[in-house]
Amino acid sequence: MIYQATAVVKSRQLASHLSKELRKKYTKRSIRIIEGDTIRVLRGEFRGVTGKVTKVSTQKNGVSVEGVKKEKLKGGNLDVFIHPSNLIITDLNTEDKWRQNKLEGKKTKPVKEAKPKATPTKSTETKKPAKESKPKETKESKPSKNEKKKEEK
């Protein structure tokens, strides 16, 4: 199911726990990691390393951290992607106002209140009076144009 997950589900899987200080401040246990967050590695080969997040990859289901690299045999360095469950967020990147409001529990968009719909009543006072029908003039009572010309002559 991990490989067939939608983009939204994969994005949710990139969440990590907050440190104790951040938990108390924001009253949240975890949040999605973004570039610029400062994290500490809790498990694996790079345990204890603290650094900023440089890349977040939903395809690789991991996070690349400053200072966490592996050397190739032929030379050069590779970014190591660490799963977010092995990390803890120690400092947040709060440049994004939407994320800041979400953390603090503020509403991001004002919600319009629904107006109650008026139910129609069956009283005769609210109904509009029916249009009175005017008697239509027949052709006999109304002279045609030709007849008017004849009378004038």
N, CA, C and O of each residue as an XYZ file, in Angstrom:
612
protein
N       0.820     -1.207      0.000
C       0.000      0.000      0.000
C       0.859      1.265      0.000
O       0.427      2.311     -0.484
N       2.069      1.169      0.540
C       2.943      2.336      0.576
C       3.270      2.795     -0.841
O       3.318      3.996     -1.109
N       3.495      1.841     -1.753
C       3.910      2.179     -3.110
C       2.739      2.623     -3.975
O       2.943      3.287     -4.992
N       1.527      2.272     -3.593
C       0.350      2.648     -4.372
C      -0.405      3.816     -3.749
O      -1.496      4.158     -4.205
N       0.150      4.422     -2.731
C      -0.534      5.515     -2.030
C      -0.624      6.758     -2.911
O       0.217      6.985     -3.780
N      -1.655      7.548     -2.670
C      -1.820      8.792     -3.415
C      -0.828      9.831     -2.889
O      -0.185      9.622     -1.860
N      -0.712     10.932     -3.592
C       0.237     11.985     -3.214
C      -0.110     12.580     -1.851
O       0.783     12.937     -1.083
N      -1.396     12.687     -1.551
C      -1.823     13.260     -0.276
C      -1.400     12.356      0.876
O      -0.905     12.828      1.899
N      -1.598     11.059      0.700
C      -1.242     10.100      1.749
C       0.268     10.064      1.930
O       0.759     10.011      3.058
N       1.009     10.094      0.825
C       2.476     10.100      0.923
C       2.972     11.356      1.629
O       3.939     11.305      2.389
N       2.319     12.470      1.381
C       2.706     13.714      2.034
C       2.478     13.630      3.543
O       3.289     14.123      4.327
N       1.369     13.004      3.947
C       1.076     12.845      5.371
C       2.096     11.936      6.051
O       2.363     12.081      7.243
N       2.661     11.005      5.298
C       3.628     10.073      5.865
C       4.957     10.753      6.157
O       5.822     10.153      6.796
N       5.139     11.985      5.708
C       6.377     12.718      5.949
C       6.273     13.596      7.199
O       6.938     14.628      7.294
N       5.453     13.190      8.137
C       5.320     13.930      9.395
C       6.258     13.331     10.430
O       6.548     12.135     10.409
N       6.725     14.181     11.334
C       7.633     13.741     12.379
C       7.220     14.347     13.707
O       6.512     15.354     13.742
N       7.659     13.739     14.796
C       7.327     14.221     16.126
C       8.037     15.540     16.427
O       9.121     15.818     15.912
N       7.399     16.337     17.270
C       7.990     17.591     17.737
C       8.746     17.337     19.042
O       8.443     16.396     19.776
N       9.734     18.191     19.317
C      10.458     18.087     20.587
C       9.527     18.477     21.735
O       8.451     19.030     21.504
N       9.938     18.190     22.970
C       9.086     18.463     24.131
C       8.747     19.939     24.261
O       7.618     20.284     24.611
N       9.713     20.822     23.982
C       9.469     22.260     24.080
C       8.422     22.708     23.063
O       7.520     23.480     23.385
N       8.554     22.210     21.822
C       7.601     22.589     20.780
C       6.224     21.996     21.050
O       5.211     22.621     20.735
N       6.172     20.811     21.623
C       4.890     20.195     21.985
C       4.135     21.053     22.979
O       2.928     21.255     22.845
N       4.849     21.561     23.983
C       4.209     22.405     24.990
C       3.750     23.727     24.377
O       2.673     24.227     24.700
N       4.565     24.283     23.498
C       4.258     25.579     22.901
C       3.045     25.506     21.981
O       2.165     26.364     22.050
N       2.987     24.481     21.110
C       1.939     24.399     20.095
C       0.840     23.388     20.411
O      -0.149     23.312     19.683
N       0.991     22.632     21.456
C       0.049     21.575     21.860
C      -0.281     20.622     20.703
O      -1.430     20.224     20.511
N       0.740     20.276     19.955
C       0.630     19.277     18.888
C       1.751     18.277     19.061
O       2.830     18.614     19.547
N       1.491     17.048     18.661
C       2.490     15.993     18.825
C       3.409     15.877     17.607
O       4.610     15.642     17.747
N       2.840     16.043     16.421
C       3.651     15.898     15.214
C       3.182     16.867     14.144
O       2.080     17.411     14.205
N       4.053     17.066     13.160
C       3.744     17.959     12.040
C       4.571     17.512     10.840
O       5.596     16.848     10.992
N       4.116     17.881      9.654
C       4.836     17.517      8.436
C       6.148     18.290      8.371
O       6.197     19.476      8.698
N       7.196     17.617      7.953
C       8.519     18.245      7.820
C       8.573     19.020      6.509
O       8.106     18.535      5.479
N       9.142     20.224      6.546
C       9.395     20.989      5.332
C      10.851     21.435      5.334
O      11.550     21.326      6.342
N      11.296     21.941      4.181
C      12.666     22.422      4.072
C      12.875     23.599      5.016
O      12.030     24.489      5.109
N      14.002     23.596      5.710
C      14.309     24.680      6.630
C      14.090     24.318      8.088
O      14.581     25.021      8.971
N      13.362     23.234      8.365
C      13.200     22.783      9.751
C      14.525     22.232     10.265
O      15.298     21.650      9.505
N      14.779     22.415     11.538
C      15.964     21.830     12.162
C      15.535     20.547     12.858
O      14.567     20.537     13.619
N      16.272     19.450     12.591
C      15.891     18.150     13.136
C      17.080     17.483     13.813
O      18.229     17.888     13.632
N      16.776     16.450     14.597
C      17.809     15.623     15.208
C      17.500     14.172     14.852
O      16.356     13.733     14.970
N      18.515     13.428     14.416
C      18.334     12.028     14.042
C      18.362     11.186     15.315
O      19.287     11.299     16.120
N      17.346     10.343     15.495
C      17.242      9.520     16.686
C      17.719      8.084     16.476
O      18.174      7.444     17.424
N      17.625      7.574     15.263
C      17.962      6.175     15.004
C      18.782      6.043     13.731
O      18.748      6.906     12.854
N      19.503      4.964     13.652
C      20.238      4.646     12.441
C      21.699      5.028     12.512
O      22.228      5.360     13.573
N      22.335      4.974     11.362
C      23.769      5.218     11.225
C      24.165      6.628     11.651
O      25.268      6.839     12.156
N      23.273      7.589     11.452
C      23.592      8.996     11.719
C      22.956      9.486     13.018
O      22.646     10.672     13.140
N      22.760      8.608     13.972
C      22.142      8.950     15.253
C      22.884     10.102     15.930
O      24.113     10.117     15.991
N      22.106     11.071     16.441
C      22.680     12.192     17.173
C      23.007     13.398     16.311
O      23.306     14.466     16.844
N      22.957     13.256     14.994
C      23.274     14.364     14.090
C      22.122     15.368     14.097
O      20.954     14.994     13.997
N      22.473     16.642     14.215
C      21.486     17.716     14.154
C      21.793     18.574     12.936
O      22.949     18.909     12.676
N      20.748     18.928     12.190
C      20.953     19.755     11.005
C      19.644     20.228     10.421
O      18.563     19.854     10.874
N      19.768     21.067      9.393
C      18.591     21.584      8.711
C      18.201     20.652      7.579
O      19.044     19.986      6.979
N      16.920     20.620      7.302
C      16.396     19.804      6.209
C      16.693     20.526      4.895
O      16.362     21.700      4.732
N      17.327     19.802      3.952
C      17.640     20.402      2.651
C      16.659     19.969      1.574
O      16.333     20.758      0.686
N      16.180     18.726      1.636
C      15.221     18.216      0.651
C      14.204     17.329      1.352
O      14.516     16.636      2.320
N      12.977     17.369      0.835
C      11.938     16.454      1.292
C      11.440     15.729      0.051
O      10.978     16.365     -0.897
N      11.529     14.408      0.047
C      11.155     13.620     -1.121
C      10.008     12.680     -0.785
O      10.133     11.802      0.068
N       8.877     12.884     -1.480
C       7.754     11.968     -1.285
C       7.995     10.660     -2.036
O       7.484      9.615     -1.632
N       8.761     10.705     -3.117
C       9.057      9.487     -3.873
C       9.938      8.541     -3.074
O       9.699      7.333     -3.047
N      10.955      9.090     -2.425
C      11.869      8.272     -1.637
C      11.373      8.115     -0.200
O      11.978      7.396      0.596
N      10.277      8.787      0.125
C       9.663      8.722      1.448
C      10.679      9.041      2.542
O      10.793      8.328      3.539
N      11.413     10.135      2.326
C      12.434     10.491      3.293
C      12.830     11.950      3.224
O      12.299     12.730      2.434
N      13.801     12.301      4.096
C      14.256     13.669      4.247
C      15.769     13.689      4.158
O      16.449     12.851      4.750
N      16.297     14.663      3.406
C      17.737     14.849      3.317
C      18.141     15.948      4.295
O      17.485     16.987      4.371
N      19.229     15.718      5.050
C      19.657     16.641      6.096
C      21.055     17.148      5.785
O      21.878     16.418      5.232
N      21.329     18.421      6.148
C      22.674     18.983      5.998
C      23.663     18.142      6.786
O      23.400     17.790      7.936
N      24.776     17.822      6.191
C      25.827     17.093      6.890
C      25.653     15.589      6.902
O      26.522     14.881      7.410
N      24.570     15.082      6.366
C      24.359     13.633      6.308
C      24.523     13.204      4.863
O      23.600     13.337      4.059
N      25.704     12.689      4.531
C      26.022     12.260      3.170
C      26.833     10.979      3.213
O      27.500     10.678      4.203
N      26.764     10.233      2.124
C      27.584      9.033      1.962
C      28.509      9.258      0.784
O      28.143      9.916     -0.190
N      29.723      8.702      0.878
C      30.671      8.823     -0.217
C      30.512      7.651     -1.170
O      30.302      6.512     -0.751
N      30.618      7.954     -2.469
C      30.595      6.907     -3.481
C      31.970      6.255     -3.552
O      32.966      6.833     -3.117
N      32.012      5.070     -4.093
C      33.294      4.393     -4.270
C      34.167      5.112     -5.287
O      35.386      5.176     -5.131
N      33.540      5.656     -6.333
C      34.290      6.356     -7.371
C      34.533      7.824     -7.024
O      35.108      8.563     -7.823
N      34.108      8.236     -5.867
C      34.268      9.631     -5.468
C      32.967     10.385     -5.576
O      32.093     10.010     -6.358
N      32.828     11.426     -4.814
C      31.585     12.209     -4.792
C      30.727     11.843     -3.592
O      30.976     10.850     -2.908
N      29.737     12.642     -3.355
C      28.865     12.431     -2.196
C      27.417     12.260     -2.634
O      26.991     12.839     -3.633
N      26.675     11.475     -1.893
C      25.251     11.264     -2.119
C      24.461     11.739     -0.902
O      24.890     11.566      0.239
N      23.308     12.335     -1.160
C      22.414     12.669     -0.056
C      21.807     11.378      0.479
O      21.441     10.489     -0.290
N      21.705     11.283      1.780
C      21.063     10.135      2.413
C      19.681     10.582      2.847
O      19.539     11.581      3.552
N      18.654      9.841      2.426
C      17.291     10.156      2.805
C      16.911      9.321      4.022
O      16.984      8.093      3.998
N      16.505     10.010      5.083
C      16.163      9.372      6.347
C      14.653      9.431      6.521
O      14.028     10.458      6.256
N      14.072      8.325      6.968
C      12.628      8.275      7.182
C      12.249      9.192      8.348
O      12.942      9.215      9.365
N      11.152      9.950      8.210
C      10.757     10.912      9.244
C      10.451     10.293     10.610
O      10.499     10.991     11.623
N      10.141      9.009     10.652
C       9.864      8.388     11.949
C      11.128      8.263     12.786
O      11.051      8.040     13.994
N      12.295      8.406     12.154
C      13.569      8.325     12.863
C      14.105      9.704     13.249
O      15.249      9.828     13.685
N      13.289     10.721     13.091
C      13.715     12.103     13.353
C      12.825     12.743     14.410
O      11.723     12.270     14.688
N      13.326     13.822     14.989
C      12.518     14.666     15.866
C      12.791     16.122     15.480
O      13.941     16.514     15.281
N      11.740     16.906     15.377
C      11.879     18.310     14.980
C      12.230     19.137     16.216
O      11.502     19.137     17.208
N      13.369     19.848     16.135
C      13.804     20.677     17.268
C      13.514     22.158     17.058
O      13.383     22.908     18.025
N      13.414     22.586     15.792
C      13.111     23.982     15.487
C      12.333     24.024     14.183
O      12.629     23.275     13.252
N      11.341     24.896     14.118
C      10.469     24.968     12.947
C      10.815     26.128     12.038
O      11.279     27.175     12.489
N      10.583     25.926     10.745
C      10.685     26.986      9.756
C       9.318     27.654      9.709
O       8.361     27.068      9.203
N       9.214     28.874     10.230
C       7.913     29.551     10.327
C       7.776     30.687      9.313
O       7.072     31.662      9.576
N       8.433     30.577      8.169
C       8.285     31.600      7.138
C       6.893     31.568      6.529
O       6.364     32.602      6.121
N       6.298     30.378      6.468
C       4.978     30.211      5.884
C       3.915     30.605      6.911
O       3.783     29.961      7.952
N       3.158     31.666      6.614
C       2.152     32.174      7.545
C       1.025     31.164      7.736
O       0.484     31.040      8.835
N       0.667     30.441      6.676
C      -0.398     29.450      6.771
C      -0.016     28.359      7.759
O      -0.843     27.938      8.569
N       1.231     27.897      7.700
C       1.709     26.862      8.614
C       1.737     27.382     10.053
O       1.390     26.660     10.987
N       2.149     28.625     10.221
C       2.203     29.238     11.550
C       0.807     29.311     12.159
O       0.617     28.976     13.329
N      -0.166     29.747     11.366
C      -1.546     29.824     11.853
C      -2.107     28.446     12.170
O      -2.856     28.280     13.132
N      -1.750     27.473     11.371
C      -2.201     26.099     11.585
C      -1.644     25.559     12.905
O      -2.350     24.876     13.647
N      -0.392     25.863     13.189
C       0.230     25.406     14.433
C      -0.415     26.055     15.658
O      -0.623     25.401     16.681
N      -0.725     27.331     15.543
C      -1.282     28.062     16.675
C      -2.774     27.819     16.843
O      -3.371     28.263     17.824
N      -3.374     27.123     15.900
C      -4.791     26.791     16.023
C      -5.720     27.869     15.524
O      -6.916     27.837     15.813
N      -5.192     28.827     14.775
C      -6.041     29.888     14.225
C      -6.708     29.380     12.962
O      -6.178     28.509     12.271
N      -7.870     29.929     12.669
C      -8.560     29.563     11.444
C      -7.869     30.271     10.287
O      -7.524     31.449     10.384
N      -7.667     29.536      9.182
C      -6.966     30.107      8.042
C      -7.894     30.915      7.150
O      -7.474     31.920      6.577
N      -9.149     30.495      7.021
C     -10.104     31.228      6.202
C     -11.341     31.512      7.029
O     -11.774     30.660      7.804
N     -11.915     32.695      6.878
C     -13.154     32.958      7.610
C     -14.283     32.099      7.045
O     -14.460     32.010      5.830
N     -15.025     31.483      7.920
C     -16.123     30.625      7.505
C     -17.400     31.448      7.533
O     -17.723     32.091      8.532
N     -18.121     31.417      6.417
C     -19.368     32.169      6.337
C     -20.448     31.381      7.063
O     -20.566     30.165      6.913
N     -21.234     32.107      7.854
C     -22.322     31.463      8.562
C     -23.485     31.250      7.609
O     -23.825     32.127      6.815
N     -24.082     30.091      7.700
C     -25.215     29.773      6.840
C     -26.458     30.482      7.358
O     -26.784     30.410      8.542
N     -27.139     31.160      6.458
C     -28.367     31.845      6.834
C     -29.509     30.838      6.798
O     -29.605     30.042      5.864
N     -30.378     30.866      7.809
C     -31.502     29.934      7.788
C     -32.464     30.301      6.669
O     -32.787     31.472      6.469
N     -32.913     29.290      5.948
C     -33.827     29.526      4.837
C     -35.225     29.761      5.398
O     -35.659     29.090      6.335
N     -35.917     30.727      4.802
C     -37.281     31.024      5.233
C     -38.203     29.963      4.662
O     -38.165     29.674      3.466
N     -39.024     29.388      5.514
C     -39.967     28.379      5.042
C     -41.242     29.082      4.604
O     -41.752     29.945      5.319
N     -41.756     28.724      3.444
C     -42.968     29.389      2.957
C     -44.168     28.972      3.810
O     -44.325     27.806      4.171
N     -45.006     29.959      4.119
C     -46.216     29.683      4.884
C     -47.389     29.569      3.930
O     -47.341     30.072      2.808
N     -48.424     28.915      4.375
C     -49.574     28.687      3.503
C     -50.687     29.698      3.738
O     -51.835     29.438      3.377
N     -50.381     30.822      4.322
C     -51.414     31.830      4.560
C     -51.685     32.600      3.276
O     -50.826     32.684      2.399
N     -52.851     33.144      3.176
C     -53.250     33.872      1.967
C     -52.610     35.253      1.913
O     -52.562     35.866      0.847
N     -52.120     35.751      3.040
C     -51.530     37.084      3.073
C     -50.214     37.155      2.315
O     -49.897     38.192      1.733
N     -49.453     36.088      2.312
C     -48.148     36.128      1.669
C     -48.227     35.877      0.175
O     -47.298     36.212     -0.561
N     -49.318     35.296     -0.278
C     -49.435     35.026     -1.710
C     -49.758     36.299     -2.466
O     -50.471     37.173     -1.972
N     -49.222     36.389     -3.668
C     -49.506     37.536     -4.519
C     -50.872     37.333     -5.179
O     -51.225     36.211     -5.542
N     -51.627     38.400     -5.332
C     -52.932     38.237     -5.991
C     -52.734     37.872     -7.453
O     -51.798     38.330     -8.108
N     -53.621     37.053     -7.936
C     -53.542     36.623     -9.340
C     -53.854     37.817    -10.237
O     -54.634     38.697     -9.873
N     -53.233     37.832    -11.411
C     -53.468     38.924    -12.353
C     -54.893     38.825    -12.897
O     -55.392     37.756    -13.247
N     -55.507     39.982    -12.945
C     -56.864     39.998    -13.486
C     -56.769     39.951    -14.995
O     -55.984     40.672    -15.610
N     -57.571     39.105    -15.570
C     -57.516     38.968    -17.024
C     -58.406     40.047    -17.651
O     -59.550     40.255    -17.249
N     -57.846     40.707    -18.629
C     -58.592     41.741    -19.346
C     -59.345     41.078    -20.488
O     -58.838     40.158    -21.131
N     -60.527     41.542    -20.725
C     -61.262     40.942    -21.853
C     -60.586     41.320    -23.162
O     -60.323     42.491    -23.439
N     -60.316     40.297    -23.953
C     -59.654     40.533    -25.230
C     -60.658     41.062    -26.240
O     -61.807     40.627    -26.324
N     -60.158     42.022    -26.995
C     -61.027     42.590    -28.021
C     -61.046     41.652    -29.209
O     -60.011     41.140    -29.636
N     -62.181     41.447    -29.708
C     -62.310     40.563    -30.876
C     -62.145     41.378    -32.137
O     -62.133     42.609    -32.095
N     -62.021     40.702    -33.243
C     -61.824     41.382    -34.511
C     -63.084     42.149    -34.929
O     -63.006     43.151    -35.639
N     -64.213     41.675    -34.488
C     -65.467     42.334    -34.856
C     -65.560     43.712    -34.226
O     -66.028     44.656    -34.862
N     -65.124     43.834    -32.991
C     -65.251     45.111    -32.316
C     -64.140     46.088    -32.728
O     -64.298     47.302    -32.598
N     -63.043     45.563    -33.212
C     -61.929     46.413    -33.587
C     -61.874     46.479    -35.121
O     -61.727     45.463    -35.799
N     -61.995     47.692    -35.636
C     -61.961     47.793    -37.109
C     -60.542     47.573    -37.630
O     -59.575     47.982    -36.986
N     -60.413     46.943    -38.770
C     -59.111     46.691    -39.371
C     -58.611     47.961    -40.055
O     -59.342     48.948    -40.150
N     -57.379     47.936    -40.524
C     -56.767     49.108    -41.150
C     -57.469     49.460    -42.454
O     -57.665     50.634    -42.771
N     -57.840     48.440    -43.196
C     -58.517     48.688    -44.473
C     -59.867     49.367    -44.261
O     -60.253     50.252    -45.024
N     -60.577     48.946    -43.221
C     -61.886     49.527    -42.931
C     -61.736     50.970    -42.487
O     -62.575     51.806    -42.824
N     -60.705     51.275    -41.753
C     -60.461     52.661    -41.327
C     -60.204     53.554    -42.512
O     -60.672     54.692    -42.527
N     -59.478     53.084    -43.509
C     -59.181     53.878    -44.708
C     -60.436     54.137    -45.512
O     -60.628     55.224    -46.056
N     -61.281     53.138    -45.580
C     -62.506     53.298    -46.320
C     -63.416     54.325    -45.676
O     -64.068     55.106    -46.368
N     -63.463     54.326    -44.344
C     -64.302     55.275    -43.630
C     -63.795     56.690    -43.788
O     -64.584     57.631    -43.864
N     -62.488     56.848    -43.836
C     -61.916     58.185    -43.971
C     -62.223     58.787    -45.335
O     -62.382     60.002    -45.456
N     -62.306     57.951    -46.357
C     -62.535     58.455    -47.711
C     -63.966     58.825    -47.865
O     -64.375     59.274    -48.936
